[in-house]
């Protein structure tokens, strides 16, 4: 396991922040495209894997198929397409081993602030040792932020009136107790997103009864846990070629579903509703519990593998309640309509807190940058911040599809800079260009954070595209030199004139 010496033995070429799916991907591209570069990966926790090692609640899984959520460079070989966290972690650990990234990942280290020195053309990174509770400084030419976009330390829990009166346990999925015993208990899961629809069927077999309590319904669709067509393609064509083709197949499927939902929302709503009706009991109130007040893909559509949520409801081990909470009581939750739901355990699957770059402070020559004043360039850089790349994936498709393309563009930029002997580059936005929110997505966790996030522009390359085809043009084939990029070379101070 590498020590801090890898960080402090002269300036790094690249410091990658985060050893999750984005940081591991960046490590692969640096290994293969720039093998001579000196880089390290900084991970604030004790293990790699990001989301997939942080969350340990029952049933945690991907809500994207692994033929697209997996890396382009590493075939997904497991038959599960909607895969559980242990399988995803195994895959990520294999990726680390394949590229010998265990030699460059430094654990229990968190970047708390970064300051770009224009004169030195270097980042000075203040790194906190979590296991020693002290700080030291690392220098690097580039920063690659693979930190995701939510706060790892704290999930979002709204203020629930009367919560102090509840005599049972209140648990947030982001901090799941390893010893939580819910066998034979009455459980209420507050929420209707991906976490809630995963928890309910996963816990239903063991609980006395489990209720998903939602304020607003979500679109929920069943998908096979195993993608039979993709698995057959891999068997017939081999794992590499079969994976590549199944990946393209699923990219097209995702694109068509999203575009049809946006263009023909009424039709999409009817199709989803008909699917729900077919899988639920004949007397189930679909119009109350599966009838969102928005169109499909205005927020993310939830996936349930093999329809497990619907099966649990049909079996009677799980139920759904829709309404607003008036107050917690000693024995459960009281809704505004007077309904009381008894519970021994309440799980607040109420979402995430957005936080870019692990909450670190970003400075340029000592001046703190307000991220909300910056604009995203090609979804990878932020205006006015030199030698800084970020990894934010798709919200309407598999996250990793975009990360790979971002890494390709990043590596092409490094190649150009090396050949031209440039030491820094920054994106420069037109101050007169209209702006809009960075993430055009209606989820509550996004809306709560929009005023703190960077923005995007209204024209390429200042837009955050959510289309693989558009990003292939913009990132894989996009120009490395354009009017918005300011490349610079380090200024060498003139030699003093000799004394006369």
N, C-alpha and C positions, 0 to 999 in steps of 0.2 A: 504494500500500500504506500503510495507516495506521501512524502512529508512536505512541510512548508517550504523546503529548499527549492522545490520545483517552481514555486511562486516567486521566490526572492532572489534567485540566481540570475540576475540581469533581467532586462525587460522581456516580457512575453510578446510574441507576435499577436496572439489572440487569447483573450480570457473569456471563456464561455461560462455564463452564469446559469446554473441549474443542470442537474443530471437526470432530468425527466425525458420524455419522448422527444422534445425539441432539442435539448442539449446533446443527447446521445446521437441524434441525427446529424447535428452540426459537427460533432466529433468525427463521424464517419467521413463526411465530405472533406474535412480538413486533412484527415489521414490519407485519403485517396487522391485528392486534387492538389494538395499542398503538403506533401510528406516532409518537406524540409522546414516547415513552419514550426516554431516552438509554441505550443499552446497547452493550456490546462483547463480543466472543468471544475468549477467551484460549486459545491453542493452543501446547502445549509443543514441538511439532515444527516442521519447516520447511514442512510442507504440510498441507492439509486432507484429510479422508477417514478418519481414525481407523484402524480395523482394516484398511480396504481399501487404505490407502497404507503401513501398517506392514509387513504380511506380503507377501512377494514370492516365496514358494516356488512351485514348478511347479504349475500347475493351480488356484491358489487361486480359490475361488468361494463363492457363497452356498450354504448347505444349506437355505434357505427359498426359496419361490418369490417372485419380485420383484413379483408382483401383490399380495402382502400385505406383503412386506418393504419395498417402495417406500412413499413417503409418500401419504397419502390425497389431499393437495392437488396432487400432481404425478403424472400418469399415467406408468406405465412403458410405453414405446413399442417397446422392442427385442423381437424375437421370442423371444429366450431367456428362459425363466422361471427356470431354475436357471442363474444368470448368473455369468460370470467376473468377477474383480476389476476389470480395465480398464473393462468396461462399467458396473459399479457406480460406479467413480470418475468416469466421464464424466457419469453421472446426477447425482452429488452436486455436481460442479462446475457443472453446469447449474442446479441448485437454488440454489447460491451466487450465480450470475449473475442468475437470475430476481429475487431479492430484494435484489440489490446488497449482499450480505453481505461482499464483498471490501472494502467501505468500513469494516467494523467488526471484522474478524478481525486480531488482532495475533499474529504467529508468534514462535516461540522464546521464549515467556514462560510460566512455570509458577508456579502458586500453591503456595507451600510451607507457608503457615499462614494461618489466618483467625481473627479475633478480633472478636466482636460487642460493640459498646459500647451498653449499654442507655441511658445518658444521651444519647448522640448519635443513637441509633436507626440506626446504621450498622455495616457490616462494614469492618474494617481488614484488607486483604488484602496479605500480604507476597508480592511477585512477584519471581521470579528471572529475570534476563536470561541465557539460556543462551549467547548469543553474546558477552556482555561479562563474565559471571561476577560480577555484582553484583545487589543487591536494591533494590527501591523499594516504596513502599506505595501501594495503590489503595483508594479508599473507594467503597462501593456500598451501596445500600439492600437489594438482594436478591442472593443467589447462586443460580445454577441449575447444578447439577453434571451435565454431560453427558459424564462421563469414563469411562463403562463401568464394568466391575467387575474388570478384571484389570490386572496390572502390565505396563506397556508396555516397561519396561526389561529384564525378565528373565522367561523362561518357566520352567516347572517341569521339572527333570531330577533323577530320583532318583539316589542313589549306586549305581553299578554296580560290583561287585567286579571288579578287574582292568582297569578302563578305561584305566589308564595304560600297560598292556601292549600295547594295540591299536596296530598300526603304520599303520593307515589314518586317514581323517578321521572325526571325530564332529561332527555338525551338528545344531543345534536349528532347527526350522522358523521360529521367531520371529526368528532371526538368520541368515537364509539368505545365504551368500556369493554375490555377484553373479557371481563367476568360477568357481563350482563346476562341474567337468567330470565328469559321471557317465556319459558315453557309453562303452559297452562295458565298464562296471564292474559288479561284483557289489555290490548295495545291500541293506541290511537296514533296514527302517523299523520301529522299536519303537513300538507303539501300535495301537489299534483304533478310535479315534474319528474325528471328521469330518476332521481333518487327515490322518490315515493313509490313509483310504479315498479321499482326494483325490490324495495324492502317488503312491500305488502305480500306478494306471492312467496318470497323467500322465507318469511317468518310464519306464514299462515299455517303450515303443517304443525308447527310446535305450539302456537298460542291457543288459548281458549277461543279467542276471536280477535280479529284485527280489522280496524276501520281506517280507511283512507279519508281524512277530513280535508276537503278542499273548499276554498273560497270561490275559485273559478275553475271550470273544467278545462282539460287539456285534450288535444287530439292525440289519440293513442291507436297505434296500428300494430298488428301482429306480423312478425317475420320469422321464418324458420331459423332455429338456432344454428343448424347446419345448412350451408348453401350447397344443395345437391348438384346443381349444374357446375358450379366452380370446382367442387371436389372431383367431379367426373372429368372436367377439363385437365386438372392436375394429374389425375391418374393416367389419362390417355396420352397427354402431351408432355408429361414430365413436370416436376414441381416449378421449375423456373418459367418455362414458356406458358404452362397452364396458369400460373399465378399472374403473369403479365396480361394474359388475355382476360382472365376473370376480373382483374383490376379494371381494365378498360370497360368491360361489360357493366360492372357496378357503377363506375363513374357515369356512364351514359344513363343508367337507370335512375341514379340520384338526380341527375340534371333534368331528366324528363319529368320526374315526379315533382320536383321543385318548380320548374317552369310551368307545368300544367296547373299546379296549385295556384300560382300567381296569376296566370292568364285566365283560368276558368275556376275561380274559387268555389262557385256554387256547385259545379260538377264534382270537384274534389271533396267538398264537404259531404255531398250525398253518397259518394263512394265509401268514404271513411265511415259514415253513419251506418250504411248498409252492412259493412264488415262488422262493426260493433254489434249491431242487432243480431246478426247471425251467430255470434259467439256468446251472447248473454242469455240469461233466462227469459222466457217469453213475456213475463210480467215485469221485467226490469224497466225502470224509468230512464230510458236513454236520453230523453230530451232534457232532463234535469242534470244528469251526471256526466254526459258525454256530448255536450252541445256548447262548445266555446263561443264567446261573444265576438270572436275575431276570426279572420280567415286562416286556412291552413298555411303554415310557414311564415305567418306574421310573427309567430314565436316558434321555437323548435318543436317538431313533432316527436312525440315519445314512441319508442319502439319497445314491444314486449316479446321476447323470444318464445316461439311456439304458443303465443297467446296465453302465457302463464297467469297474467293478472285476471283475464276473463275466466279462465278455468277455476281459479280460486273463488271468484265471485259466484260462479255457477254451482260450485260444490257447497257453498254456504260458509266456508271458513273465513271469508273476507267479505267486506261490504264497503260501500262508498256513501259518505254523507256530504252534501253540498250546502254550505251556508256560512254565515259570518259568526265568529266567536264573540259572545257577549262577555264571558269571563271563565276562567278556570274555577273549578269548585274543589272541595276536599276530595271528591271521588271521580273527577274527570273534567269534562268540558261542557259548558252550557252555551247553546247557540242562541242567536237573537230571536229565533222563532219559538223558543221555549224548550227545544229538544235537548236533553242531557245525555251525553255519551259517557258511559262509565269506562274508567281506565285504571290499570295498575301502573302502566308505563306510557308516557307521552313522548313521541319522537318528533322533534321539530325539523322536518325536512324542508326548511323554508328558504334554502338557497345559500348563495355565496356572497362574500364581500369582494368586489373587484379591487385589485391593487396591482399596478404595473411595476415590474422590475423588483419585486420583493419589498417595495416601499423605500428603496434606497434614494438618497438625495443625489440629484444630477447637477453638476456645476460645470461651467466653462470659464476658465481663467478666474476662478473664485466666485463667479456670479451664479447664484442658484437659478436654474431653469424651471419656469412654470410650465409643466408638460401640457397644460391646457392651452398654451399659447403656440404650441408647435403643430405642424401638419405632417401627416404620414406620407412619405415618398415611396411609391411602389409597395406600400404596406410593409416596408423593411427598415427605412431610416426615418428619422425625425428632423424636420427643418432646423438648421442652425446648430445641430449637435454633430461634431466631427467623429468619424470612425466609430460609429455606433449602429449596430444592427439589432433588430428585434424580431422575435418569432411569434406571430399571432396567426393562428389557423382559421379555418372556415367555421362559421356558425351554422351554415345550412348544409354542410357535408362533413366528411371526415377531416378532422383537424390536420392530420399529417400530410394530406395531399398538398396543402399550401406550403408546409414547412420545407418539404423537399425542394420545391421550386425556389423558395427564398434562399435556401442554402446554395443552390446552383448559381443564382445571381450573385450572391455574396462572394463565392469562390471565383467567378469570372471577374468581378471587380478587383479582387486581390491580385489576380494574374495581370490585369491591365496596369495596376499601380506598380507592381514589381517591374514590369517591362519598361514603364515610362519613368521610373524612379520617383514617383509621387509618394509622399509620406502621409497625406491625409486627404479626405474628401468629405464635403458636407453638402447636403441638399439645401437649396435656396428657393424659397417660395415667393411668388408674386404677392405682395401684401394686399393687392386689390382683388385677388381671387376670392369669390364667395366660398364659404365653408359649410360643412354639415357635420353631424356627430360621427365619431370614428367608427362606431358599430351601429349600423342601421337595423336594430333588432329590438323587438318589443318586450323582451324579458325584463322582469322587475330588477334583477341584479345589475343589468346593464343601465336601466333608466336611473337607478340610484347613484350611479357613478359618472354619468356623462359630463358633468361640470368639472370633473377632475382629470378627464382623459384628453389626450391629443385629439385633433380634429382631422378630417379629410377634406380635400378640395372637391371641385365639381368637374374636373377634367383630368384625363390621364396625363402624367403618371401619378397624380395626387389622389387617386381614388383607391379605396379598399375593395377591390373586386372580390366577389364571392363566386367566381366561375373558374373552373380549372382551365377551360379553353382560353379565356381571356388572360389568365395568368401565365399560360404557356407562351403567349405572345409577349406579355409584358416582362416576364422574369426569365424564362428559358431563352427567349429570342430577343428580348428587349435591349435597347442600346445601353452600353456602359458609359458612353459619353453623350451628354445632351446639355441643353442650355441651363438646366436646373442644377447641375452638379458642378461644384467648385473644387477642383483638384488643386492641391498645393504641394510644394516641396519645402523641406526644412531650410530656413534661411541660416546660412553659416556666417557668424560674425566676421567682419573683415579683420585681417591681421593688423595690429597696430603698426604705424609707420616706425621705421627704425630711428633710433635716436641719432641726432646729428652731432 
